[in-house]
Amino acid sequence: MKKSTFLIAGKHAVVEALKNPNRNVTKIFLTEDSKKNINRNNQNLQLLKKVKIYYKTMRELDRL
């Protein structure tokens, strides 16, 4: 299968991508507050456990 790399933006879209077992998420860019919200709202799933996290400010994320 051909591998592709792309950027997914938006809180809900990113969370759904992390929940999808067929999607290989290798890294994620988020703010400290976003990490807290993802963990708080999905406590049983541990969505960020195997993902490399890069912390950015909102301004940096807007530029991406």
C-alpha distance (Angstrom), angle and dihedral (degrees) to the residues before:
residue distance angle dihedral
M1 . . .
K2 3.78 . .
K3 3.80 114.3 .
S4 3.76 119.0 -136.8
T5 3.76 132.5 -172.5
F6 3.76 123.8 -149.6
L7 3.76 142.9 151.8
I8 3.79 122.0 -109.2
A9 3.80 115.4 -160.9
G10 3.77 130.5 -166.2
K11 3.78 132.7 57.3
H12 3.80 97.5 -104.3
A13 3.80 95.5 42.4
V14 3.80 91.8 50.1
V15 3.80 93.3 48.2
E16 3.82 91.0 50.2
A17 3.81 90.6 48.8
L18 3.81 89.5 51.9
K19 3.82 90.4 50.2
N20 3.81 92.9 51.9
P21 3.83 108.8 95.4
N22 3.82 90.9 -160.1
R23 3.80 92.8 59.3
N24 3.80 119.0 83.2
V25 3.81 106.9 -147.6
T26 3.80 108.6 -172.5
K27 3.79 102.3 173.5
I28 3.75 139.6 7.7
F29 3.79 133.6 -160.3
L30 3.80 115.2 -148.3
T31 3.76 145.9 139.1
E32 3.80 123.3 -102.5
D33 3.81 89.6 -108.5
S34 3.80 91.8 51.9
K35 3.79 90.9 54.3
K36 3.80 90.7 52.1
N37 3.81 91.3 49.7
I38 3.80 94.1 47.9
N39 3.79 91.8 49.3
R40 3.81 93.3 43.9
N41 3.81 94.5 49.3
N42 3.82 95.4 42.7
Q43 3.80 103.3 34.6
N44 3.80 96.9 148.5
L45 3.81 95.1 47.6
Q46 3.83 101.3 55.0
L47 3.79 89.4 -151.8
L48 3.80 96.0 177.2
K49 3.80 96.8 47.3
K50 3.83 98.2 102.8
V51 3.79 99.8 27.2
K52 3.80 126.8 99.5
I53 3.81 106.0 -123.9
Y54 3.79 123.8 -149.9
Y55 3.80 113.8 -168.9
K56 3.79 116.0 -141.2
T57 3.77 136.5 169.9
M58 3.80 120.0 -112.6
R59 3.80 89.2 -105.7
E60 3.83 91.4 54.4
L61 3.80 91.0 48.6
D62 3.79 91.2 49.9
R63 3.82 89.0 55.3
L64 3.80 91.6 54.7
